[in-house]
Amino acid sequence: MLDSSTVGIVGQLLQFTKDYGLEELEVATGRLRVHIRRSRTSAIAPAASRESAATARLMHISSPLAGVFYRRPAPDAPPYVEVGQWVEEGEAVGIVEAMKVFNEITSDWGGRIVQILMDDAQLVEAGQRLMALEPGEAEI
């Protein structure tokens, strides 16, 4: 696991590559070596046009900042949510650690989690999708 100062540095480097539109960046200092490679594909538009009606209805829960995404509140605790689970608007679905601060990630919609896109303890960028949710109302 990365220490929080390293996470902060990596988060800043990720934001730097995004801000300046860099496709690749490598930084080495002391024992730290970071190599970032961003993918630039033009296949997004054709794939989007082939989406099914069900896929088009999906909403995504994204990270508001760069850092390390955690699916559980503590290493020995169960994950906040699992695929198939119903969540309410405002319900916590994970946390992102950035610069020694744990930021709770909440759902902006009520619905069923249909896909978890990031693994536990994975570096994420600001705006990166964490989960896909099919919006709806709870069945009683």
Buried (B, 14 or more C-beta within 10 A) or exposed (E): EBEBEBBBBBBEBBBEBBEEEEEEBEEEEEEEEBEBEEEEEEEEEEEEEEEEEEEEBBBBBBBEBBBBBBBBBEEEEEBBBEEEBBBEEEBEBBBBBBBEEEBEBBBEBBBBBBEBBBEEBEBBBBEBBBBBBBBEEEEE
